[in-house]
Amino acid sequence: MISGTAKQFISILFGVALFLGSIVIIATLDNPIVSDIVQARVDNANAYREFETQKQLISEAKATLQDYEDLGKTIEGFGFVLPTNIEYGELVNNVLGLAGANGLRAGNMTFSQGDISAPPQPDLPTKGFGTMTVNLALEGPYGGFKSFIEKLETNSRLFDIKEVQVSQQGETLHYQLTIVAYYQS
């Protein structure tokens, strides 16, 4: 038979063996979970970096889109200054509207188309421009004529006043103007 101390020693040895066995079992079973957790953290970090990269790309795309939208507004605004074609109706409405708003009565109005220039830089996608000469007869007070000229100069459309002739018949002033309007060709 085994003595009491030997039983205690075997019991302690059996307890230590169970303890070490449980550690080995836990480490063996737990190892895939730990590696899964480590892999999940690596994947999470990669996904976060990808998310930040995509967020930056979206931000840059929005900025580029805004630039193109602003460019469209600039081109549209430029179209008011230099329309893409002659647009007689708009030209007549513009000039006669300004004259009427300043108390002038319009008389005879004639048009003659000028030469069309080549684009300033052929290697760029730019257009040349054409000119339309407008001969216009007006009558009315000098103050209205002066205001008409100022408004024509500050108009959104590009005009040049080439010639002005003034005559008087009785109390009425008569004006003969030669105006050049520009357009894109």
ABEGO torsion letter per residue (X at the ends): XBBAAAAAAAAAAAAAAAAAAAAAAAAAAAAAAAAAAAAAAAAAAAAAAAAAAAAAAAAAAAAAAAAAAAAAAAAAAAAAABBABAGAAAAAAAAAAAAAAAGBBBBBBBBBBBBBBBBABAABBBBBBBBBBBBBBBBEBAAAAAAAAAAAAABABBBBBABBBBBBBEABBBBBBBBBBBBBX
